[in-house]
Amino acid sequence: MQKTFHHTGVITDEPQPGEIYVAASKVWVTSPDNHPYRIEFLRFEPDSPVQNAVRDRCHTAYVVPDLDAAIDGAKLLLGPFDPLEGLRVVFIEEDGAVIEYMQFSGGRSTIS
């Protein structure tokens, strides 16, 4: 399966410049498109419904052409879900690492 590196997600407790609030998951996030090293910072509210390794550990994100094929047989942690129009994501655990797969559609090719 073809996959292309997109970003590294880093958990933080500190507010970050340019972060936006995602109400459904009660998390503040930054766009890796705006970071020179493709870092996405995530700051979870105490009552965020996001649990497990997705909330506790950093992740590596890849763009894939077919999200369903990419997760066939995978250990799902969160999703799949659509955080933005034209973006479908899922978090899995692979060899102890948290991995995010992203599939863009409808002309969208970036998060911001």
C-alpha positions as CSV (number, residue, x, y, z in Angstrom):
1,M,0.0,0.0,0.0
2,Q,1.3,3.4,-0.9
3,K,1.5,5.9,1.9
4,T,3.0,9.4,2.1
5,F,4.3,11.0,5.3
6,H,2.1,13.9,6.4
7,H,2.9,15.0,9.9
8,T,3.9,14.0,13.5
9,G,1.2,14.6,16.1
10,V,2.6,15.8,19.5
11,I,0.5,15.9,22.7
12,T,0.9,19.1,24.7
13,D,-0.7,20.8,27.7
14,E,0.4,24.3,26.6
15,P,-1.7,26.5,24.3
16,Q,-0.1,26.9,20.9
17,P,-0.1,29.8,18.4
18,G,-2.7,29.2,15.6
19,E,-4.5,26.3,17.3
20,I,-8.2,25.7,16.5
21,Y,-10.8,24.0,18.6
22,V,-12.5,20.8,17.4
23,A,-15.7,20.7,19.5
24,A,-16.6,17.0,18.7
25,S,-13.4,15.7,20.2
26,K,-12.8,18.6,22.6
27,V,-9.2,19.1,21.4
28,W,-7.2,22.1,20.3
29,V,-5.0,21.4,17.3
30,T,-2.5,23.2,15.1
31,S,-2.1,22.7,11.4
32,P,1.1,20.8,10.4
33,D,0.9,22.7,7.1
34,N,2.1,25.8,9.1
35,H,5.0,24.1,10.9
36,P,8.5,23.8,9.2
37,Y,8.9,20.2,10.5
38,R,5.3,19.1,9.9
39,I,4.3,19.0,13.6
40,E,0.7,19.0,14.7
41,F,0.2,19.9,18.3
42,L,-2.9,18.4,20.1
43,R,-4.2,19.8,23.5
44,F,-7.1,17.8,24.9
45,E,-9.7,19.2,27.2
46,P,-9.9,17.2,30.5
47,D,-13.4,15.9,29.5
48,S,-12.4,15.0,25.9
49,P,-14.1,11.8,24.7
50,V,-10.9,10.8,23.0
51,Q,-9.3,8.1,25.1
52,N,-6.5,5.4,24.9
53,A,-3.2,5.8,23.1
54,V,-4.6,8.5,20.8
55,R,-4.8,10.9,23.7
56,D,-1.7,9.7,25.5
57,R,1.0,9.2,22.9
58,C,2.4,11.0,19.9
59,H,1.4,9.7,16.4
60,T,2.7,9.6,12.9
61,A,0.3,10.4,10.1
62,Y,0.3,9.2,6.5
63,V,-1.9,10.1,3.5
64,V,-3.3,7.0,1.8
65,P,-5.3,6.6,-1.4
66,D,-7.8,4.1,0.1
67,L,-8.5,4.4,3.8
68,D,-10.5,1.2,4.0
69,A,-7.8,-0.8,2.3
70,A,-5.2,0.7,4.6
71,I,-7.0,-0.4,7.8
72,D,-8.0,-3.9,6.7
73,G,-7.2,-6.1,9.6
74,A,-5.7,-3.2,11.7
75,K,-6.2,-2.6,15.4
76,L,-8.5,0.4,15.4
77,L,-8.1,3.0,18.1
78,L,-10.4,5.8,16.8
79,G,-12.5,6.2,13.7
80,P,-12.8,6.3,10.9
81,F,-14.3,9.8,11.0
82,D,-14.5,13.0,9.0
83,P,-13.0,15.9,10.9
84,L,-13.2,18.3,7.9
85,E,-15.1,18.2,4.6
86,G,-12.9,16.2,2.2
87,L,-10.8,14.6,4.9
88,R,-11.4,11.1,6.4
89,V,-9.1,9.8,9.1
90,V,-8.5,6.8,11.4
91,F,-6.1,6.0,14.2
92,I,-4.7,2.6,14.5
93,E,-2.0,0.9,16.6
94,E,0.7,-0.9,14.7
95,D,3.7,-2.5,16.4
96,G,3.0,-0.5,19.5
97,A,3.0,2.8,17.6
98,V,0.0,5.1,17.0
99,I,-0.6,5.7,13.3
100,E,-3.0,8.1,11.7
101,Y,-4.1,7.4,8.1
102,M,-5.7,10.3,6.2
103,Q,-7.6,10.2,2.9
104,F,-8.3,13.5,1.1
105,S,-11.2,13.9,-1.4
106,G,-13.3,16.4,-3.2
107,G,-10.3,18.6,-4.1
108,R,-9.0,19.0,-0.6
109,S,-5.3,18.3,-0.2
110,T,-4.4,20.1,3.0
111,I,-5.7,20.5,6.5
112,S,-5.7,24.3,6.6
